[in-house]
Amino acid sequence: MGTFERYLSVWVLLCILAGLVLGVLIPDIFGLIAGYEIAQVNLVVGVLIWAMIFPMMTQVDLPSLKRATREPKGLIITLVVNWLIKPFSMFGLGYVFFFVFFKNWISPQDANQYLAGLILLGVAPCTAMVFVWSQLTRGDASYTLLQVSLNDVILIFAFAPIAALLLGLTDITVPWQTLVLSVVLYVVIPLIMGWIARHWSLSKGGAPALQRLQERIKPMGMIGLCLTVVLLFGFQANAIIKQPMAMVLIAVPLVIQTYFIFVIAFIAAYLWRLRPQIAAPACLIGTSNFFELAVAVAIGLFGLSSGAALATVVGVLVEVPVMLSLVALMNRLSPRLEARSTAR
Protein backbone atom coordinates (compact mmCIF):
# COMPACT_ATOMS: atom_id res chain seq x y z
CA MET A 1 0.00 0.00 0.00
CA GLY A 2 1.08 3.55 -0.66
CA THR A 3 1.10 6.25 2.01
CA PHE A 4 -2.31 7.55 0.98
CA GLU A 5 -3.95 4.11 1.11
CA ARG A 6 -2.26 3.24 4.40
CA TYR A 7 -3.89 6.23 6.08
CA LEU A 8 -7.14 6.05 4.13
CA SER A 9 -9.23 5.86 7.31
CA VAL A 10 -7.74 9.18 8.42
CA TRP A 11 -8.56 10.83 5.09
CA VAL A 12 -12.10 9.47 5.20
CA LEU A 13 -12.59 10.83 8.73
CA LEU A 14 -11.40 14.24 7.54
CA CYS A 15 -13.78 13.98 4.58
CA ILE A 16 -16.68 13.17 6.91
CA LEU A 17 -15.91 16.27 8.98
CA ALA A 18 -15.48 18.35 5.82
CA GLY A 19 -18.82 17.12 4.48
CA LEU A 20 -20.62 18.00 7.71
CA VAL A 21 -19.06 21.46 7.93
CA LEU A 22 -19.63 22.30 4.27
CA GLY A 23 -23.15 20.88 4.38
CA VAL A 24 -24.02 23.29 7.18
CA LEU A 25 -22.18 26.32 5.79
CA ILE A 26 -23.14 26.01 2.11
CA PRO A 27 -26.23 23.76 1.97
CA ASP A 28 -27.43 25.30 -1.29
CA ILE A 29 -24.51 23.85 -3.24
CA PHE A 30 -25.19 20.38 -1.89
CA GLY A 31 -28.89 20.84 -2.61
CA LEU A 32 -28.02 21.73 -6.20
CA ILE A 33 -25.81 18.66 -6.58
CA ALA A 34 -28.47 16.44 -4.96
CA GLY A 35 -30.92 17.59 -7.62
CA TYR A 36 -28.96 15.94 -10.43
CA GLU A 37 -30.79 12.63 -10.17
CA ILE A 38 -32.30 10.10 -12.52
CA ALA A 39 -34.43 7.35 -10.98
CA GLN A 40 -33.10 8.13 -7.47
CA VAL A 41 -29.49 7.71 -8.68
CA ASN A 42 -27.43 10.83 -8.12
CA LEU A 43 -25.38 11.38 -11.25
CA VAL A 44 -22.51 13.19 -9.53
CA VAL A 45 -22.12 10.43 -6.94
CA GLY A 46 -22.52 7.94 -9.78
CA VAL A 47 -19.58 9.45 -11.65
CA LEU A 48 -17.44 9.35 -8.51
CA ILE A 49 -18.35 5.72 -7.87
CA TRP A 50 -17.52 4.99 -11.50
CA ALA A 51 -14.11 6.58 -10.90
CA MET A 52 -13.63 4.26 -7.91
CA ILE A 53 -14.61 1.17 -9.87
CA PHE A 54 -12.80 1.81 -13.15
CA PRO A 55 -9.23 1.08 -11.92
CA MET A 56 -10.27 -2.38 -10.75
CA MET A 57 -12.12 -3.07 -14.00
CA THR A 58 -8.83 -2.78 -15.88
CA GLN A 59 -7.73 -5.83 -13.88
CA VAL A 60 -10.65 -7.94 -15.12
CA ASP A 61 -9.52 -10.57 -17.58
CA LEU A 62 -12.76 -11.62 -19.29
CA PRO A 63 -11.52 -15.11 -20.28
CA SER A 64 -10.72 -15.72 -16.62
CA LEU A 65 -14.42 -15.47 -15.74
CA LYS A 66 -14.83 -19.02 -17.02
CA ARG A 67 -11.95 -20.17 -14.82
CA ALA A 68 -13.50 -18.38 -11.84
CA THR A 69 -16.51 -20.68 -12.00
CA ARG A 70 -14.19 -23.56 -11.12
CA GLU A 71 -13.95 -22.16 -7.59
CA PRO A 72 -17.63 -22.29 -6.55
CA LYS A 73 -17.09 -22.12 -2.80
CA GLY A 74 -16.77 -18.33 -2.78
CA LEU A 75 -19.97 -18.06 -4.79
CA ILE A 76 -21.78 -20.40 -2.41
CA ILE A 77 -20.71 -18.27 0.58
CA THR A 78 -21.94 -15.15 -1.19
CA LEU A 79 -25.32 -16.63 -2.04
CA VAL A 80 -25.97 -18.18 1.37
CA VAL A 81 -24.92 -15.08 3.31
CA ASN A 82 -26.70 -12.57 1.08
CA TRP A 83 -29.99 -14.37 0.57
CA LEU A 84 -30.46 -16.91 3.37
CA ILE A 85 -28.90 -15.11 6.34
CA LYS A 86 -28.49 -11.35 5.87
CA PRO A 87 -32.13 -10.24 5.31
CA PHE A 88 -33.38 -12.23 8.29
CA SER A 89 -30.53 -11.33 10.67
CA MET A 90 -31.06 -7.65 9.78
CA PHE A 91 -34.76 -8.02 10.61
CA GLY A 92 -33.97 -9.78 13.89
CA LEU A 93 -31.38 -7.24 15.03
CA GLY A 94 -33.56 -4.30 14.07
CA TYR A 95 -36.54 -5.72 15.92
CA VAL A 96 -34.57 -6.48 19.10
CA PHE A 97 -32.93 -3.07 19.25
CA PHE A 98 -35.86 -0.87 18.21
CA PHE A 99 -38.62 -2.69 20.11
CA VAL A 100 -36.68 -3.99 23.13
CA PHE A 101 -33.39 -2.24 23.89
CA PHE A 102 -34.37 1.21 22.57
CA LYS A 103 -38.11 1.14 23.27
CA ASN A 104 -37.82 3.95 25.83
CA TRP A 105 -36.21 6.28 23.28
CA ILE A 106 -38.18 5.37 20.15
CA SER A 107 -41.93 5.50 19.60
CA PRO A 108 -43.56 2.34 18.19
CA GLN A 109 -44.36 4.20 14.97
CA ASP A 110 -40.76 5.32 14.48
CA ALA A 111 -39.52 1.84 15.41
CA ASN A 112 -41.63 0.32 12.64
CA GLN A 113 -40.28 2.85 10.15
CA TYR A 114 -36.64 2.33 11.15
CA LEU A 115 -37.07 -1.43 10.99
CA ALA A 116 -38.52 -1.13 7.48
CA GLY A 117 -35.47 0.83 6.35
CA LEU A 118 -33.11 -1.78 7.78
CA ILE A 119 -35.03 -4.56 6.06
CA LEU A 120 -34.68 -2.83 2.69
CA LEU A 121 -30.93 -2.48 3.24
CA GLY A 122 -30.67 -6.13 4.25
CA VAL A 123 -32.37 -7.33 1.07
CA ALA A 124 -30.15 -5.25 -1.24
CA PRO A 125 -26.59 -6.64 -1.50
CA CYS A 126 -23.93 -4.35 -2.91
CA THR A 127 -23.46 -3.77 -6.63
CA ALA A 128 -20.88 -0.99 -6.82
CA MET A 129 -18.77 -0.35 -3.74
CA VAL A 130 -17.76 -3.99 -3.37
CA PHE A 131 -15.36 -3.43 -6.27
CA VAL A 132 -13.62 -0.76 -4.18
CA TRP A 133 -13.41 -2.95 -1.08
CA SER A 134 -12.19 -5.87 -3.16
CA GLN A 135 -9.46 -3.76 -4.72
CA LEU A 136 -8.30 -2.51 -1.31
CA THR A 137 -8.00 -6.13 -0.13
CA ARG A 138 -6.29 -7.32 -3.35
CA GLY A 139 -9.28 -9.43 -4.26
CA ASP A 140 -9.55 -11.22 -7.58
CA ALA A 141 -11.16 -8.67 -9.93
CA SER A 142 -12.70 -11.26 -12.24
CA TYR A 143 -14.13 -13.25 -9.34
CA THR A 144 -15.59 -10.09 -7.81
CA LEU A 145 -17.30 -9.29 -11.10
CA LEU A 146 -18.72 -12.82 -11.24
CA GLN A 147 -20.10 -12.53 -7.70
CA VAL A 148 -21.68 -9.14 -8.33
CA SER A 149 -23.24 -10.33 -11.59
CA LEU A 150 -24.73 -13.41 -9.94
CA ASN A 151 -26.14 -11.32 -7.10
CA ASP A 152 -27.68 -8.85 -9.54
CA VAL A 153 -29.48 -11.65 -11.37
CA ILE A 154 -30.89 -13.05 -8.12
CA LEU A 155 -31.76 -9.53 -6.95
CA ILE A 156 -34.15 -9.12 -9.85
CA PHE A 157 -36.23 -12.09 -8.71
CA ALA A 158 -35.69 -12.20 -4.93
CA PHE A 159 -35.73 -8.58 -3.77
CA ALA A 160 -39.47 -7.95 -3.91
CA PRO A 161 -40.64 -11.31 -2.42
CA ILE A 162 -38.21 -11.21 0.53
CA ALA A 163 -38.88 -7.53 1.21
CA ALA A 164 -42.63 -8.14 1.06
CA LEU A 165 -42.34 -11.08 3.45
CA LEU A 166 -40.34 -9.18 6.07
CA LEU A 167 -42.21 -5.90 5.70
CA GLY A 168 -45.60 -7.58 5.82
CA LEU A 169 -46.58 -5.84 2.59
CA THR A 170 -47.83 -7.42 -0.58
CA ASP A 171 -47.45 -4.58 -3.06
CA ILE A 172 -43.70 -3.98 -3.13
CA THR A 173 -42.89 -2.16 -6.35
CA VAL A 174 -39.33 -2.60 -7.53
CA PRO A 175 -38.01 0.65 -9.06
CA TRP A 176 -36.71 -0.97 -12.22
CA GLN A 177 -35.27 2.30 -13.50
CA THR A 178 -33.06 2.58 -10.42
CA LEU A 179 -32.03 -1.06 -10.60
CA VAL A 180 -31.21 -1.04 -14.31
CA LEU A 181 -29.50 2.36 -14.28
CA SER A 182 -27.34 1.40 -11.30
CA VAL A 183 -26.23 -1.86 -12.90
CA VAL A 184 -25.44 -0.12 -16.19
CA LEU A 185 -23.67 2.78 -14.48
CA TYR A 186 -21.74 0.79 -11.91
CA VAL A 187 -21.03 -2.48 -13.72
CA VAL A 188 -21.58 -2.40 -17.48
CA ILE A 189 -19.99 0.95 -18.39
CA PRO A 190 -16.90 0.60 -16.14
CA LEU A 191 -16.45 -2.99 -17.38
CA ILE A 192 -16.55 -1.93 -21.05
CA MET A 193 -14.23 1.03 -20.49
CA GLY A 194 -11.88 -1.11 -18.39
CA TRP A 195 -11.76 -3.77 -21.11
CA ILE A 196 -11.02 -1.13 -23.77
CA ALA A 197 -8.24 0.42 -21.68
CA ARG A 198 -6.80 -3.01 -20.86
CA HIS A 199 -6.91 -4.19 -24.48
CA TRP A 200 -5.37 -0.95 -25.74
CA SER A 201 -2.51 -1.08 -23.21
CA LEU A 202 -1.73 -4.73 -23.90
CA SER A 203 -1.73 -4.10 -27.65
CA LYS A 204 0.64 -1.15 -27.28
CA GLY A 205 3.18 -2.46 -24.80
CA GLY A 206 2.06 -5.75 -23.30
CA ALA A 207 1.92 -6.42 -19.57
CA PRO A 208 4.39 -3.61 -18.62
CA ALA A 209 2.20 -1.03 -20.36
CA LEU A 210 -0.89 -2.34 -18.59
CA GLN A 211 0.89 -2.15 -15.25
CA ARG A 212 1.93 1.44 -15.90
CA LEU A 213 -1.67 2.34 -16.77
CA GLN A 214 -2.99 0.72 -13.61
CA GLU A 215 -0.45 2.56 -11.47
CA ARG A 216 -1.39 5.90 -13.07
CA ILE A 217 -5.15 5.50 -12.57
CA LYS A 218 -4.94 3.90 -9.12
CA PRO A 219 -5.24 7.26 -7.27
CA MET A 220 -8.48 7.90 -9.15
CA GLY A 221 -10.27 5.34 -6.99
CA MET A 222 -9.12 6.80 -3.68
CA ILE A 223 -9.91 10.37 -4.74
CA GLY A 224 -13.36 9.27 -5.89
CA LEU A 225 -13.96 7.57 -2.53
CA CYS A 226 -12.98 10.66 -0.54
CA LEU A 227 -15.10 13.03 -2.64
CA THR A 228 -18.06 10.63 -2.38
CA VAL A 229 -17.80 10.69 1.41
CA VAL A 230 -17.76 14.51 1.39
CA LEU A 231 -20.92 14.59 -0.73
CA LEU A 232 -22.81 11.91 1.21
CA PHE A 233 -22.22 13.60 4.57
CA GLY A 234 -22.79 17.05 3.04
CA PHE A 235 -26.19 15.94 1.72
CA GLN A 236 -27.26 14.79 5.19
CA ALA A 237 -25.42 17.32 7.36
CA ASN A 238 -28.56 19.06 8.62
CA ALA A 239 -30.35 15.77 9.31
CA ILE A 240 -27.38 14.51 11.31
CA ILE A 241 -27.25 17.69 13.37
CA LYS A 242 -31.03 17.87 13.91
CA GLN A 243 -31.51 14.18 14.74
CA PRO A 244 -28.20 12.97 16.17
CA MET A 245 -29.78 10.53 18.63
CA ALA A 246 -31.98 8.92 15.97
CA MET A 247 -28.97 8.52 13.70
CA VAL A 248 -26.97 6.84 16.48
CA LEU A 249 -29.80 4.49 17.47
CA ILE A 250 -30.30 3.39 13.87
CA ALA A 251 -26.56 2.97 13.36
CA VAL A 252 -26.13 0.53 16.26
CA PRO A 253 -27.88 -2.53 14.73
CA LEU A 254 -26.44 -1.65 11.31
CA VAL A 255 -22.87 -1.75 12.61
CA ILE A 256 -23.46 -4.98 14.54
CA GLN A 257 -25.07 -6.56 11.48
CA THR A 258 -22.12 -5.63 9.28
CA TYR A 259 -19.54 -7.23 11.56
CA PHE A 260 -21.80 -10.24 12.17
CA ILE A 261 -22.13 -10.96 8.45
CA PHE A 262 -18.40 -10.55 7.94
CA VAL A 263 -17.60 -13.02 10.73
CA ILE A 264 -19.95 -15.65 9.28
CA ALA A 265 -18.49 -15.30 5.79
CA PHE A 266 -14.91 -15.28 7.06
CA ILE A 267 -15.41 -18.43 9.16
CA ALA A 268 -16.86 -20.21 6.13
CA ALA A 269 -13.96 -19.03 3.94
CA TYR A 270 -11.45 -20.16 6.57
CA LEU A 271 -13.01 -23.60 7.02
CA TRP A 272 -13.20 -24.08 3.25
CA ARG A 273 -9.55 -23.00 2.82
CA LEU A 274 -10.33 -20.24 0.31
CA ARG A 275 -7.50 -18.20 -1.07
CA PRO A 276 -7.59 -14.61 0.27
CA GLN A 277 -8.08 -13.31 -3.28
CA ILE A 278 -11.39 -15.22 -3.38
CA ALA A 279 -12.27 -14.93 0.31
CA ALA A 280 -11.99 -11.13 0.34
CA PRO A 281 -14.83 -10.35 -2.10
CA ALA A 282 -16.86 -13.28 -0.70
CA CYS A 283 -16.65 -11.79 2.80
CA LEU A 284 -17.15 -8.15 1.86
CA ILE A 285 -19.94 -8.33 -0.72
CA GLY A 286 -22.49 -9.32 1.92
CA THR A 287 -21.44 -6.62 4.38
CA SER A 288 -22.00 -3.81 1.88
CA ASN A 289 -25.39 -2.66 0.59
CA PHE A 290 -27.03 -1.51 -2.64
CA PHE A 291 -28.07 1.74 -0.99
CA GLU A 292 -29.49 3.42 -4.11
CA LEU A 293 -32.10 0.68 -4.44
CA ALA A 294 -32.90 0.65 -0.71
CA VAL A 295 -33.30 4.43 -0.56
CA ALA A 296 -35.46 4.50 -3.70
CA VAL A 297 -37.82 1.81 -2.42
CA ALA A 298 -38.04 3.41 1.05
CA ILE A 299 -38.99 6.75 -0.49
CA GLY A 300 -41.48 5.11 -2.84
CA LEU A 301 -43.19 3.10 -0.10
CA PHE A 302 -43.02 5.41 2.90
CA GLY A 303 -42.16 8.90 1.63
CA LEU A 304 -39.12 11.15 1.48
CA SER A 305 -39.37 12.33 5.09
CA SER A 306 -40.18 8.91 6.57
CA GLY A 307 -38.20 7.08 9.21
CA ALA A 308 -37.63 4.27 6.72
CA ALA A 309 -35.92 6.65 4.30
CA LEU A 310 -33.84 8.06 7.17
CA ALA A 311 -32.73 4.55 8.17
CA THR A 312 -31.55 3.77 4.63
CA VAL A 313 -29.61 7.04 4.56
CA VAL A 314 -27.95 6.16 7.87
CA GLY A 315 -26.95 2.89 6.21
CA VAL A 316 -25.15 4.88 3.53
CA LEU A 317 -23.34 7.04 6.09
CA VAL A 318 -22.31 4.09 8.27
CA GLU A 319 -21.12 1.93 5.40
CA VAL A 320 -17.90 3.67 4.38
CA PRO A 321 -16.21 3.97 7.81
CA VAL A 322 -17.29 0.48 8.89
CA MET A 323 -16.27 -1.12 5.61
CA LEU A 324 -12.85 0.50 5.82
CA SER A 325 -12.37 -1.14 9.21
CA LEU A 326 -13.31 -4.49 7.67
CA VAL A 327 -10.90 -3.90 4.79
CA ALA A 328 -8.11 -3.35 7.33
CA LEU A 329 -9.19 -6.46 9.24
CA MET A 330 -9.31 -8.54 6.06
CA ASN A 331 -5.83 -7.42 5.08
CA ARG A 332 -4.57 -8.36 8.53
CA LEU A 333 -6.19 -11.81 8.35
CA SER A 334 -5.24 -12.57 4.74
CA PRO A 335 -1.86 -14.19 5.64
CA ARG A 336 -3.71 -16.74 7.78
CA LEU A 337 -6.05 -17.55 4.92
CA GLU A 338 -3.09 -17.84 2.54
CA ALA A 339 -1.25 -20.18 4.88
CA ARG A 340 -4.32 -22.35 5.42
CA SER A 341 -5.25 -22.47 1.73
CA THR A 342 -1.76 -23.76 0.80
CA ALA A 343 -1.42 -26.19 3.72
CA ARG A 344 -2.03 -29.84 3.08
Steps between C-alpha positions, in 0.01 A plus 500: 500500500608855434502770767159630397336156513669413829337799668175482305291481818649832611418665167146364511451636853619841381262474204210419733577810707543708184166377366320588823656846522443584134148358511413741780684803361404469132191275486380654174792355305432153635130546428587589141721193462234278662255615234696335219317169526349247265287225654633578851861458379706812556705555187787681672539224759460251216794651313714490814409137564583427137841659560548268799402191304681564172857427623396154617315431175829529312610195700208289376613237254176395329624151401580439866130525588459145372788385720345679798199270484732212588524640853132487604554517875532879502180527299319266738607713799377812323162352415435345841605810694322751277171320449453246780656680797541876453136611444375301798785590738447868411130463583579324828759754614282794404202358685697424818664841515207720396224318690694370802829675576402845368126493570529781756661733245303409187125513445337184359420686178860612451624152593289348223635753251864448600457124484355530149805696387736239643308222328535673163875535555526135601330380182722708269856361474766729359547558128758778481711564808601136537740556210674767709521281810622208292773711344616625841530138618671381178201289409473321168339755265346241269357301790354816653329580171358147486362529854342839437344381174351192665359709784346747256320220317359360825413852617261541210292203614554489878496862616126563486383164649743510795433868568125439485529206739700690762313828463161332512402674177375342183538784252875560493581682178856456382632825347630338184644827372721528808603136482582502129671840503716404798611174340579674171677790671693301757571173319445508124659835409809465725545141376490606133732796556735286710512234228574764234778655709644157582489382138654824374786487753578135431500563125737795537754369748388171650486433873747781595281758326191369677678519834604859435140590413368338816754684714406834340124460550521340845470836685176564312321244716615646831421857394155390385440330836598809699288737290204260526526506879504882498184508288311232694559669836443845347160389368393385847684753717186674626321171569797374700513818706122518554452131583831379643342256746280339234801460273700332778217265599450390140874458449543256790325194347644588158857490630441177693339342194795593280758340728274199561467428128873541449580253779265237355646535151858502627450185710355322197790618281751387763344156545481452123865608457422776249783704362491859634451630145169309490412529869528880503216578256297207640521649850450864406221482242245401764605770746444781250161615371336615177396825665358668188239226467420497873460878515284507186264231628478660847405834346251336265329299774517731800586849373804725485475618861419158648698317764557219251671738258708641787611149600618422146694827493666412831600173334680699232681716756603205718619284213822674398669530843392151608602340172842662521548336839406165346741559212779555754392189691488292182848612402626406845338155482595424139838338590315245714266419214796471262684266734193283554407488131849371407534257792439135436 
